[in-house]
């Protein structure tokens, strides 16, 4: 299944909150994923904060990006589903 990132929010350190087109909301920590020449600038937290979405995935000014399916699978659910309540509660 192809996931698309609709919204990205910086949380702290190298953590981002991603909202996907299918309404899943995930927290991803990219601290251990920033290796290689393309991702070296992202180790500067001020540069990391410049993350945006292009409607498909997350991107930075140097065109570094991540596969949205990988982001979805590595992310932890940020919002718990509401439990159903009975009329007597």
PERASUL-V253488 format. One record per backbone hydrogen bond with DSSP energy under -0.5 kcal/mol. CO is the residue of the C=O (numbers start at 1). NH is the residue of the N-H. If there is no record, write none. Layout:
# PERASUL-V253488
CO&NH  CO&NH
This chain:
# PERASUL-V253488
1&3  4&6  4&21  7&19  9&17  12&15  14&30  15&11  15&12  16&18  16&28  17&9  18&20  18&26  19&6  19&7  20&23  24&20  25&78  25&79  26&18  26&28  27&76  28&16  28&30  30&33  30&34  31&34  33&35  36&39  36&40  37&40  39&42  40&43  41&44  43&45  44&47  44&48  45&49  47&50  48&51  52&59  56&5  57&54  58&66  59&52  60&63  64&60  67&71  68&72  69&73  70&74  71&75  76&27  86&89
